[in-house]
C-alpha cells in the first residue's frame, strides 16, 4: 500500500529470432566470426560508411540490404560471406535460427543484467516508508540468485541516512550560538528559535495538503532553509523589544511597542518572499515535482512563521525575559528608566509611549514662552 504508480518498460514476451553461429563449421571453412557478425549487422541492420558532398549538401552513405531482402528471416539463405581465401560462403551453412520470446532490450546495472522499476510513494506515506516497503517485498519474493539496488533520489536518500537530522540540529545550534554572541544573552536565542517549530508545522501542513508531494530530500532542504527564515521574523520583534527592556521600559510595554512598530516590516518582507517563491510552487515541466516540493515547503512554512509567530513570539519573549532577568532586576531597571532620555514622554494606560513633539508644536511653545518673558519684563504703567 505504500507504493503508487509502479511501472516498468521491461517485457520478456517480445517475439524474435535467436541466431546461433556454428563456430566449428566457420573455422573449417576459414570464415572469421567477425565477418559473420558484420555481414548480419550490415544486411539486416545498417553500417555507416562515410559522407560525401554534392550540390552544396552533405549526404551520408549507409550500407544495408534492400527492403525485399529484409522482409523475412528466410532471406538469410540468400546472403554470402567471404572467407580468408576470398571465396563466397553461404551464410546459411554457418548459422541456424529459431523463434523465441525474449526481452527486446537488455539493460545492465553495475555490469549485471537488470530490470528498472519506477514508482512513487502513495499519498500519506513518505519516501522512506516506500523504500522500506520495497526492501521487504524484494526480500520475500526474489530468488536467492537475484539482487536489487536503488538509483536516483532513492539512492541519495539511503546514502544520506540520518545526516538530515544531524544537519538540522547543527543548523539550529549555529543559529543559537550566533544569536547568543550577537546579543550577549542566552535568553534571546530561545525567544527567536522557538518560532522555528511554527515554520516546520506550516511546511508539514503544506506537504499534507498537496497530494503529490512527499517528505523527500527536497522537502528536508526547504525545512532547513526555514530555520533562518522563521528566525528572521522573530528577530525583528525580539531585538526591538530587548533594546527597550535594557533601557528600563517595562517588559509588557516594550513587547507591545515592538509588535506594533515591527508588524508592517514583518508582513511586507514575508509577503515579498512568499510571492517570490510562488513560481517554484507552481512549476511545470521536467523536474517540476522537485521544484514544487521546495516551493510549497518554504511557502507553507513562511505563512505559518509569519502569521502565527506574530502572536507566539511576543508571548515567548515576555515569559522568557521575566525568567531570565528576574522580578527584582526588572523592578530596578524600571525604577531607573527615564522616558525622556530615549525620546519617550511617558506611557499611556495601556503601555503606549507618547511620541515626542513635532517641530511645529515645539516652535509654537517657544514663541509662547518668549512672549510671556517680555510681558514679565515690561514694568506696569503708573496711574495718573
C-alpha positions in Angstrom: 0.0 0.0 0.0 3.0 2.4 0.3 3.7 2.3 -3.4 1.7 4.2 -6.1 2.1 4.2 -9.9 4.8 1.4 -10.0 5.7 0.6 -13.6 8.5 -0.9 -15.8 9.2 -0.9 -19.5 10.6 -4.4 -19.3 8.9 -7.2 -21.1 10.1 -10.8 -21.6 7.4 -11.8 -24.1 8.5 -10.0 -27.2 8.8 -12.4 -30.2 12.1 -12.5 -32.0 14.7 -14.8 -33.6 17.7 -16.3 -31.9 20.6 -16.8 -34.4 23.3 -19.3 -33.5 26.7 -19.4 -35.3 28.4 -22.7 -35.8 31.9 -21.8 -34.7 33.4 -25.1 -35.7 32.0 -25.0 -39.2 33.1 -21.4 -39.6 36.6 -22.4 -38.6 36.7 -25.3 -41.1 35.6 -23.0 -43.9 38.0 -20.3 -42.9 35.4 -17.7 -42.1 36.2 -15.3 -39.3 33.4 -14.8 -36.7 33.8 -11.1 -37.1 32.9 -11.4 -40.8 29.7 -13.4 -39.9 28.6 -10.8 -37.4 29.4 -7.8 -39.6 27.5 -9.4 -42.5 24.4 -9.9 -40.4 24.7 -6.4 -38.9 25.2 -4.8 -42.3 22.5 -6.6 -44.3 19.8 -6.8 -41.6 20.6 -3.6 -39.9 22.9 -1.0 -41.4 26.5 0.2 -41.4 27.7 3.8 -41.7 30.3 4.2 -44.4 31.1 7.9 -44.8 29.8 11.2 -46.0 30.1 13.0 -49.3 29.2 16.5 -50.5 27.1 17.2 -53.6 25.0 20.2 -54.7 26.3 22.0 -51.7 24.9 19.5 -49.2 26.3 16.6 -47.2 25.0 13.1 -47.7 25.5 10.1 -45.5 26.4 6.7 -47.0 24.9 3.7 -45.3 25.2 0.1 -46.4 22.1 -2.1 -46.0 20.3 -4.9 -47.8 17.4 -3.9 -49.9 13.9 -3.9 -48.3 12.9 -7.0 -50.2 15.8 -9.0 -48.6 14.9 -7.9 -45.1 11.2 -8.7 -45.0 11.6 -12.3 -43.8 14.0 -14.4 -41.8 14.3 -16.9 -44.7 16.2 -14.2 -46.7 19.3 -15.1 -44.6 19.7 -18.0 -47.0 20.5 -15.6 -49.8 23.4 -13.9 -48.0 27.0 -14.8 -48.5 30.2 -14.1 -46.5 33.8 -14.0 -47.7 36.3 -16.5 -46.2 40.0 -15.9 -45.8 40.7 -17.2 -49.3 38.3 -14.6 -50.8 35.6 -17.2 -51.6 31.9 -16.6 -51.0 30.4 -19.0 -48.4 26.6 -19.2 -48.0 25.7 -17.7 -44.7 23.0 -20.4 -44.2 25.8 -23.0 -43.9 27.2 -21.2 -40.8 24.1 -20.2 -38.9 20.8 -21.6 -37.5 17.8 -19.6 -36.2 14.7 -20.2 -34.2 11.7 -18.2 -33.0 11.9 -17.3 -29.3 10.3 -14.9 -26.8 12.7 -12.6 -25.1 13.3 -9.0 -24.0 13.7 -6.6 -26.8 16.4 -4.7 -24.9 18.6 -6.0 -22.1 19.9 -3.2 -19.8 22.7 -3.5 -17.4 23.4 -2.0 -13.9 26.8 -2.5 -12.3 27.7 -4.9 -15.1 24.7 -7.2 -14.3 21.6 -7.6 -16.3 18.9 -5.6 -14.8 15.2 -4.5 -14.9 14.3 -1.0 -13.9 11.2 -0.4 -11.9 9.9 3.1 -11.3 7.3 4.3 -8.8 6.2 6.9 -6.3 5.2 6.9 -2.7 1.5 6.7 -2.2 -0.4 9.7 -0.7 0.0 9.6 3.0 3.3 7.8 3.0 6.9 9.2 2.9 9.6 8.2 0.5 11.4 6.4 3.4 8.4 4.2 4.1 8.1 3.4 0.4 11.8 2.4 0.3 11.4 0.1 3.3 8.3 -1.5 1.7 10.2 -2.2 -1.5 13.0 -3.8 0.6 10.5 -6.1 2.4 8.9 -7.2 -0.9 12.2 -7.9 -2.5 13.5 -9.9 0.4 10.3 -12.1 0.4 9.8 -12.6 -3.4 13.2 -12.5 -5.2 15.1 -15.8 -5.7 18.4 -16.4 -3.9 20.5 -15.6 -7.0 18.7 -12.2 -7.6 19.6 -8.9 -6.1 18.3 -5.3 -6.1 19.6 -1.8 -5.7 18.3 1.7 -5.7 19.2 4.6 -8.0 18.4 8.3 -8.4 16.9 10.2 -5.5 16.1 6.9 -3.6 19.8 6.0 -3.6 20.8 9.5 -2.4 18.2 9.4 0.4 19.5 6.0 1.5 23.2 7.0 1.4 22.5 10.2 3.4 20.9 8.1 6.1 20.4 10.2 9.3 22.6 13.0 8.1 19.5 15.2 7.6 18.7 15.1 11.3 22.4 15.9 12.1 22.3 18.9 9.6 19.1 20.1 11.1 20.5 20.0 14.6 23.7 21.7 13.6 21.8 24.5 11.8 19.8 25.3 14.9 22.9 25.1 17.1 24.8 27.5 14.8 21.9 30.0 14.7 21.7 29.8 18.5 25.4 30.4 19.1 25.4 33.3 16.6 22.5 35.0 18.3 23.9 34.4 21.7 27.2 36.0 20.7 25.4 38.9 18.9 23.1 39.9 21.7 25.3 38.7 24.5 22.4 36.8 26.0 21.3 33.2 26.3 17.6 34.1 26.6 17.2 36.0 23.3 18.1 32.9 21.1 15.5 30.9 22.9 12.9 33.5 22.1 13.9 33.5 18.5 14.4 29.8 17.8 11.1 28.8 19.4 9.5 30.3 16.3 11.2 27.6 14.1 8.7 24.8 15.1 5.9 27.0 13.8 7.6 27.2 10.4 8.1 23.4 10.3 4.5 22.9 11.2 3.4 25.1 8.3 5.7 23.1 5.9 4.3 19.8 7.0 0.7 21.1 6.6 1.6 22.3 3.1 3.1 18.9 2.1 0.0 17.2 3.5 -2.5 19.3 1.6 -0.8 18.9 -1.8 -1.3 15.1 -2.5 1.5 14.6 -5.0 4.3 15.9 -2.7 6.1 13.8 -0.1 8.7 14.4 2.6 11.7 13.8 0.5 15.2 15.3 0.2 13.9 18.5 -1.4 11.4 19.0 1.4 14.1 18.5 4.0 16.2 21.1 2.3 13.3 23.5 2.4 12.8 22.8 6.2 16.5 23.6 6.9 16.0 26.8 4.9 13.1 27.7 7.2 15.3 27.8 10.2 16.8 31.1 9.1 13.6 32.4 7.5 11.5 31.8 10.6 14.2 33.2 12.9 14.3 36.4 10.8 10.7 37.4 11.7 11.3 36.7 15.4 14.5 38.7 15.4 12.6 41.8 14.2 10.4 41.7 17.3 12.8 40.4 19.9 15.7 42.7 19.0 13.4 45.8 19.2 11.8 44.7 22.5 15.1 43.7 24.1 16.6 47.1 23.4 13.8 48.8 25.2 13.9 46.4 28.1 17.6 47.2 28.6 16.6 50.9 28.7 14.4 50.0 31.7 11.0 50.1 29.9 8.5 47.6 31.4 8.6 44.2 29.6 5.0 44.3 28.6 5.2 47.8 27.3 8.4 47.0 25.4 6.8 43.9 23.9 3.7 45.7 22.8 5.6 48.5 21.2 7.9 46.1 19.3 4.9 44.2 17.9 3.1 47.4 16.9 6.1 49.0 15.2 7.5 45.8 13.6 4.3 44.4 12.3 4.4 46.1 9.0 8.1 45.2 8.2 7.4 41.6 9.1 4.4 41.3 6.8 6.0 43.2 3.9 9.2 41.2 3.9 7.4 37.9 4.4 4.9 38.6 1.6 7.7 39.6 -0.7 9.5 36.3 -0.1 6.3 34.2 -0.4 5.4 35.9 -3.7 8.9 35.3 -5.0 8.7 31.6 -4.1 5.3 31.0 -5.7 6.8 30.3 -9.2 8.6 27.4 -7.7 5.4 26.1 -6.1 3.6 26.2 -9.5 6.5 25.0 -11.6 5.9 22.7 -14.6 7.9 20.7 -17.0 10.8 18.3 -16.4 11.8 18.1 -12.7 8.7 20.1 -11.7 7.9 17.9 -8.7 11.3 18.7 -7.0 10.8 22.4 -7.5 7.2 22.3 -6.3 8.3 20.4 -3.2 10.8 23.1 -2.2 8.3 25.9 -3.2 5.4 24.5 -1.2 7.6 23.6 1.8 9.0 27.1 2.1 5.7 28.8 1.3 3.7 26.9 3.9 6.5 27.4 6.5 6.7 31.1 5.9 3.0 31.6 6.1 2.9 29.9 9.5 6.1 31.5 10.7 4.6 34.9 9.8 1.0 34.9 10.9 1.4 32.5 13.9 4.7 33.9 15.1 3.2 37.4 15.4 1.2 36.0 18.3 3.5 33.4 19.7 6.9 35.2 19.7 5.8 38.1 21.9 4.3 35.7 24.5 7.5 33.6 24.4 9.7 36.7 24.7 7.6 38.1 27.6 7.9 35.0 29.7 11.5 34.1 28.9 12.6 37.7 29.7 10.9 37.6 33.0 12.6 34.3 33.9 16.0 35.4 32.6 16.1 38.8 34.3 14.0 38.1 37.4 11.5 40.3 39.1 14.0 42.1 41.3 16.3 43.2 38.4 13.4 44.2 36.2 12.0 46.3 39.0 15.4 48.1 39.5 15.6 48.7 35.7 12.1 50.1 35.6 12.8 52.4 38.5 15.8 53.9 36.8 14.0 54.3 33.4 13.9 57.8 32.1 11.5 58.0 29.1 12.7 61.5 28.0 16.3 60.2 27.7 15.2 57.8 24.9 12.6 60.0 23.2 9.6 58.8 25.3 7.5 61.3 27.2 5.6 58.8 29.2 3.3 55.9 28.8 -0.4 55.6 28.5 -2.6 53.4 30.5 -2.0 50.5 28.0 1.7 50.8 27.8 1.8 53.0 24.7 4.6 55.6 24.6 3.8 59.2 23.8 5.8 60.3 20.8 8.0 63.4 21.0 6.5 66.7 19.9 6.9 67.7 16.3 8.9 70.7 15.0 5.8 72.9 14.5 4.5 72.3 18.0 7.9 72.9 19.6 8.2 76.3 17.7 4.7 77.4 19.0 5.7 76.6 22.5 9.0 78.6 22.2 7.1 81.6 20.8 4.6 81.5 23.7 7.5 81.3 26.2 9.3 84.3 24.7 6.1 86.4 24.7 5.5 85.5 28.3 9.0 86.7 29.2 8.5 90.0 27.5 5.3 90.6 29.5 7.1 89.8 32.7 9.9 92.2 31.9 7.6 95.1 31.0 7.0 97.4 34.1 3.4 98.2 34.9 2.0 101.6 33.9 1.6 104.2 36.6 -1.8 105.7 37.0 -2.3 109.4 36.9 
